[in-house]
């Protein structure tokens, strides 16, 4: 195999798997390696085994190219982090699921809490669909903008653990303000209620923004810091396989995402019924109570978690490195500039070893960290396509909830139907992990992250096509024509609401391929001391998507909803094709990017502190 732009071949991959000495980050967990034969010797010599003092065997060049790869065991500490995420997502989705009805619909006749009973439609403020779409879009945009700040604080000052704890308390305060906006005396004054609700929304989003970019790297690091390298395992049938950390991280994120959706599912179903039969105060109180358990769990587990401490101004140094590499490459012609950015020597030319005596004083890192920064920026360019994906995904948060309200519900709340999505995820994530992905691996098909993401775009487009067709028939068959959501319309369109199962199933599969893989890609491709920042960039794409979604607010009402779904379907399809066209060459570098050795550069820290197990 030829070496790529980052100069890695399989021989160097084997070196990465068997370092001459353990790095500071895993000095307690990695034992001294006794290398049976020097890796710099001939190819035939490199067929010898690489074994450490405890008998753990590492793959050679030949084995990396030929042996099947499997996942390792997930440490139990990771499950407690997954449970914390479940509680947080219960609180987030259990609360936000009722936002549309709370903002859009008026108080039902005779109700002081917003509840409506079996046949009525729950509501509170009566501000209409465009207001509900606008405010829910702002909430989501805000919650995914703030991760940039939360990631910076974690990587620069507080570390992931402390940032998560502080963010939880901020979010709980936001929850309390939301509860206040729903109590009956406040609901009597809609202007006061919406003011209190909006302030709570902002504070709630700040807490969410500090939580999200740090919890997902923290869970994967519970495995990665203990088992950073591939090793050989002999199966019961005698087959020699490679236990691959990258595949294990992928599995961790699969089940992490499943826990997200279990929390979302329970929260959404429970709070929808609390809204409908008791009132909005209960649908905001219960998520707050469950979320309040999270800081206690983290406190009791603080000595069990493996943690990387903050490393200082690494982000600033990465930006400075990129600016240094761009010297002499700018051009009035933008195409020339892009071409220069993609030049093979773009990063090689700024490696400290290449600069020699010309190396700037601020360049205190090694060559490997330059490779890590290159890899992280490549991941960020992958994420730039995600706003279009999220634009399609976000339809199920607002417009598809409103679509359900004008169909035959048969006693089901309209904001209950979108729980098909988390139900499908809980069912199909284990199926993909246990059956689909191993089957593809045994068949010799490398279903790489970039291939998964491309499929995710295609499925999201198909989901919007299904929603577009449904909306078309709502207008065609409904007694109210193209205005089924108007106050004067008393009869729903003669279409069973469960037809929405089709778009929700398609969206669920697209999440497995695109959303989960995005979290995995952010973790595996980021420099290890910039993981929160790169994860926040991935999450920030949602904020951009919501901003784009604001431009679609004018289409998010009758009689234009067919155009809304149709345009988004076309955009998602074009983005999927463009994504693969732009990144199919990067897909060929997948193994090379994953096997870059860890840099010795730790920012302001010379070694990692915290707990190592």
C-alpha positions, 0 to 999 in steps of 0.5 A, spaced: 500 500 500 502 506 498 503 512 503 498 518 502 499 525 503 500 524 511 506 519 509 503 513 513 503 505 510 502 499 513 509 498 516 508 505 520 501 503 522 504 497 525 509 501 529 503 505 531 500 499 534 507 497 538 510 503 540 517 503 543 515 506 550 508 508 553 506 515 552 504 519 558 497 518 557 497 511 558 503 510 563 499 506 568 495 502 563 500 500 558 506 495 560 512 496 556 512 492 549 517 487 548 518 487 540 520 481 538 523 484 531 525 491 529 520 494 525 525 497 521 527 491 518 525 487 512 518 486 510 519 478 512 522 480 518 516 484 520 511 478 519 514 476 526 509 477 532 509 483 537 508 481 544 508 485 550 510 483 557 503 480 559 503 476 553 498 481 549 500 480 541 499 486 537 498 486 529 504 486 524 503 489 517 501 483 514 496 481 519 493 488 519 492 487 511 489 480 512 485 479 519 478 480 520 477 486 525 472 486 531 470 490 537 473 490 544 469 490 550 466 496 553 468 498 560 462 499 565 464 506 567 462 508 560 455 505 561 454 510 567 455 516 562 450 513 557 445 513 563 447 520 564 446 522 557 439 518 557 437 522 563 439 529 560 436 527 553 429 525 557 429 532 560 431 535 553 426 531 549 421 530 554 421 538 555 421 540 548 416 535 545 411 539 548 413 546 545 409 546 539 403 545 542 404 550 548 406 556 543 401 554 538 395 552 540 390 556 545 388 554 552 382 549 551 376 551 553 375 550 561 382 549 562 387 552 566 393 548 565 393 547 558 390 539 558 385 537 554 383 530 555 382 525 550 378 528 544 381 535 545 388 539 543 392 541 548 395 548 548 397 554 552 399 561 549 395 560 542 401 564 538 400 560 531 404 555 527 409 560 525 411 563 532 411 555 534 416 554 528 420 560 529 421 559 537 422 552 537 427 553 531 431 558 535 431 554 541 434 548 537 439 553 534 441 556 540 442 549 544 447 547 538 450 554 538 452 554 545 457 547 544 462 552 541 463 555 548 462 549 552 467 546 548 472 551 549 471 552 556 472 544 557 479 544 553 482 551 555 480 551 562 475 546 566 476 539 563 470 535 560 468 533 567 467 540 571 464 543 564 459 537 564 457 538 572 457 546 571 452 545 565 448 541 568 446 546 574 445 551 569 440 547 565 436 545 571 436 553 573 433 554 566 428 548 567 425 551 573 424 558 569 420 553 564 416 550 570 414 557 572 412 559 565 407 553 565 403 554 572 396 556 572 396 563 575 402 565 570 398 562 564 393 567 565 397 572 563 400 570 556 405 576 555 408 574 562 408 567 560 412 567 554 417 572 557 419 567 562 418 561 557 423 565 553 428 567 558 428 559 561 429 557 554 436 561 553 438 559 560 436 552 558 440 552 552 446 555 555 446 548 559 445 544 554 451 547 550 456 546 555 453 538 556 453 536 549 460 537 546 463 534 552 459 528 554 460 524 547 468 524 548 468 523 555 464 516 554 469 514 548 475 515 552 473 510 557 475 505 552 480 509 548 485 511 554 485 504 556 486 500 549 489 505 544 492 500 540 489 494 536 491 487 538 490 480 536 485 476 539 484 468 538 476 466 538 473 460 540 473 457 533 481 458 533 480 464 528 485 470 529 482 477 529 484 484 530 480 488 536 480 494 533 479 501 537 476 504 532 470 499 531 469 499 538 468 506 539 463 506 533 460 500 537 460 505 543 457 511 540 451 506 537 449 504 544 450 511 546 445 514 541 441 508 543 441 510 550 439 517 547 433 515 544 431 511 550 431 517 554 428 521 548 422 516 547 420 515 555 420 523 555 416 524 549 411 519 550 410 520 558 410 528 557 405 528 551 400 524 556 402 529 562 401 535 557 394 532 554 391 529 561 394 533 567 398 540 564 404 543 562 407 544 569 407 536 570 411 535 563 416 540 565 417 538 572 418 530 571 424 531 566 427 536 571 427 531 577 430 526 573 435 530 570 437 532 577 440 525 579 445 526 574 450 531 578 450 526 583 451 520 579 457 524 576 460 525 583 460 518 586 463 516 579 468 521 579 474 517 581 472 511 576 472 515 570 478 516 565 479 523 564 484 528 560 485 535 563 484 541 559 491 543 555 490 550 554 491 554 548 491 548 543 485 551 539 489 558 538 495 554 536 492 550 531 489 556 527 496 559 527 499 553 524 493 553 519 495 560 517 502 559 517 501 554 512 497 558 508 503 563 507 504 564 500 498 560 498 493 566 497 490 568 490 485 573 488 483 567 484 479 563 489 480 556 485 487 557 485 486 558 493 482 552 493 487 548 489 493 551 494 489 548 500 489 541 497 496 541 495 500 535 497 505 539 501 500 543 504 501 540 511 508 537 510 511 543 509 510 546 516 512 540 520 517 542 525 522 537 522 522 540 515 523 547 517 529 546 521 532 552 524 527 556 520 521 553 525 518 559 529 518 560 536 511 558 538 512 551 534 513 547 540 509 541 537 512 535 533 510 532 526 505 528 529 501 533 532 501 537 525 498 530 522 493 530 527 491 537 526 490 536 518 486 530 520 481 534 525 480 539 519 479 534 514 473 532 519 470 539 519 470 539 512 466 533 512 461 536 517 460 542 513 455 538 509 451 536 515 446 543 515 442 540 509 442 533 513 439 536 519 434 541 515 431 534 513 431 531 520 428 537 523 422 537 520 420 532 524 421 536 530 416 542 528 412 541 521 411 534 521 408 534 528 403 540 525 402 535 519 399 530 524 395 534 527 390 535 521 390 527 520 386 522 523 389 521 530 384 516 533 385 518 540 393 519 539 396 526 541 399 529 535 406 530 538 406 522 540 407 520 533 414 522 532 416 517 537 416 512 531 423 515 530 426 513 537 422 506 537 425 505 530 432 507 533 432 502 539 430 496 535 435 497 529 441 500 532 442 493 535 440 489 529 445 494 525 451 492 530 450 485 531 448 483 524 448 488 519 455 491 520 459 484 522 455 481 515 458 486 511 465 486 515 465 478 513 463 479 506 469 484 505 465 490 504 468 496 508 462 500 510 466 506 512 464 512 516 464 516 509 459 511 506 455 511 512 454 518 511 452 518 504 447 513 505 444 517 511 443 523 506 440 519 501 435 516 506 433 523 509 431 525 502 427 519 501 424 521 508 422 528 505 419 525 499 414 521 503 412 527 507 411 531 501 407 526 498 403 525 505 402 533 505 399 533 497 394 528 499 392 532 505 390 538 501 387 533 496 383 529 500 381 534 506 375 537 507 378 544 508 383 543 502 389 547 502 388 550 509 387 544 514 390 547 520 386 554 520 381 555 526 375 554 521 377 547 519 373 542 524 374 536 520 381 532 519 384 530 512 381 522 511 388 519 512 390 515 518 396 519 522 400 512 522 402 513 515 407 518 518 411 511 520 414 511 513 418 518 513 420 517 521 423 510 519 427 513 513 429 518 518 431 513 523 435 509 519 439 516 516 440 517 523 444 511 524 448 512 518 449 519 519 448 522 526 451 517 530 457 516 525 458 524 525 459 523 533 464 517 531 468 521 526 469 527 531 472 523 536 476 519 532 479 524 527 480 530 532 487 531 535 486 528 542 487 535 546 481 538 541 476 533 541 471 537 545 472 543 540 471 538 534 465 535 537 462 542 538 463 544 530 459 537 528 454 540 533 454 547 531 452 544 524 445 543 527 445 551 529 447 553 522 441 548 519 436 551 524 438 558 521 437 556 514 431 553 517 428 560 519 428 561 511 423 556 510 419 559 516 415 562 510 414 555 507 412 552 514 404 554 513 398 552 509 398 552 503 406 551 502 408 545 506 408 541 499 413 546 497 417 546 504 418 538 504 419 538 496 425 543 496 428 540 502 428 533 499 431 535 493 437 539 497 438 533 501 439 529 495 444 534 491 448 534 498 448 527 498 451 526 491 456 532 492 458 530 499 461 523 496 464 527 490 467 531 495 470 526 499 470 519 496 478 520 495 478 522 503 474 515 504 480 511 501 485 514 507 480 512 513 485 507 516 491 511 515 487 517 518 485 512 524 492 510 525 496 516 526 500 515 533 498 520 538 503 526 539 507 528 545 504 535 545 499 536 550 499 544 550 500 547 557 501 540 560 507 536 559 503 529 561 496 528 562 493 528 569 486 525 572 485 518 573 487 512 569 485 505 570 
